[in-house]
Amino acid sequence: MSEKTVKLIYFAWVRERIGTGQEEVSLPAEVESVRDLLLWLRERGEGYGDALKYPEAIRVAINQEHVGHHEPLAGAREIALFPPMTGG
């Protein structure tokens, strides 16, 4: 499987820590699931590492549909990362 380019969108403090609201990235072939993506992004630099220190807490949407961390990235054009919901 070759590299796949996707649009990543970051919200709230995830965006603030990474330092951008969105970017296009080429995913390596071994990044096949949401979990793989979060772990791969965490290694891209200090801001990413800070934002994704606890990847299990990050909520994710693929093509504007919320998904779990075991969801495959096949067919993904847009992936959004959100911090956990707060308040009540």
C-alpha positions in Angstrom: 0.0 0.0 0.0 1.4 3.4 -0.9 1.3 6.6 1.0 -2.1 8.3 1.2 -2.7 12.1 1.6 -5.4 13.2 4.0 -6.6 16.5 5.4 -6.2 16.7 9.2 -8.3 19.3 11.1 -7.5 20.1 14.8 -9.9 21.7 17.2 -9.6 23.6 20.5 -6.5 23.0 22.6 -5.4 20.3 20.2 -5.1 23.0 17.6 -3.4 25.4 20.0 -0.7 22.9 21.0 0.0 21.7 17.5 0.1 25.3 16.2 -2.2 24.9 13.2 -5.9 24.4 12.5 -5.4 22.0 9.6 -2.8 20.4 7.3 -2.5 17.9 4.6 -0.2 15.0 5.4 1.0 11.9 3.6 0.4 8.9 5.8 2.9 6.1 5.7 1.5 2.7 4.7 1.8 1.4 8.2 -0.6 4.0 9.6 -3.8 2.0 9.0 -6.1 2.9 12.0 -7.1 5.9 14.0 -4.8 4.6 16.9 -1.9 4.3 14.4 -2.5 7.8 13.2 -2.5 9.3 16.7 0.7 7.5 17.7 2.4 8.5 14.4 1.4 12.2 14.8 2.7 12.2 18.4 6.2 11.6 17.0 6.1 14.6 14.6 7.3 17.2 17.1 7.0 18.7 20.5 3.6 20.4 19.9 2.1 17.1 18.5 3.6 15.2 21.5 2.1 17.6 23.9 -1.4 17.6 22.2 -1.4 13.8 21.9 0.3 12.8 25.1 -2.8 10.8 26.0 -4.1 9.6 22.6 -6.9 7.6 24.2 -8.5 10.9 25.3 -8.7 12.3 21.8 -12.0 12.1 19.9 -11.8 11.6 16.2 -14.1 12.0 13.2 -13.4 10.5 9.7 -15.2 12.3 6.9 -17.3 14.1 9.5 -18.4 11.0 11.3 -17.2 10.2 14.8 -15.3 6.9 15.0 -13.5 4.8 17.6 -9.7 4.4 17.7 -9.7 1.0 16.0 -11.5 2.4 13.0 -9.5 1.8 9.8 -8.4 4.9 7.8 -9.3 3.4 4.4 -11.4 5.8 2.5 -10.6 8.7 4.8 -10.3 12.1 3.1 -10.7 14.3 6.2 -9.8 13.4 9.8 -10.7 15.7 12.6 -9.1 15.6 16.1 -11.0 16.9 19.1 -10.2 17.2 22.8 -12.5 15.3 25.2 -15.8 16.9 26.0 -15.9 18.9 29.2 -18.6 20.5 31.2 -21.9 19.1 32.2 
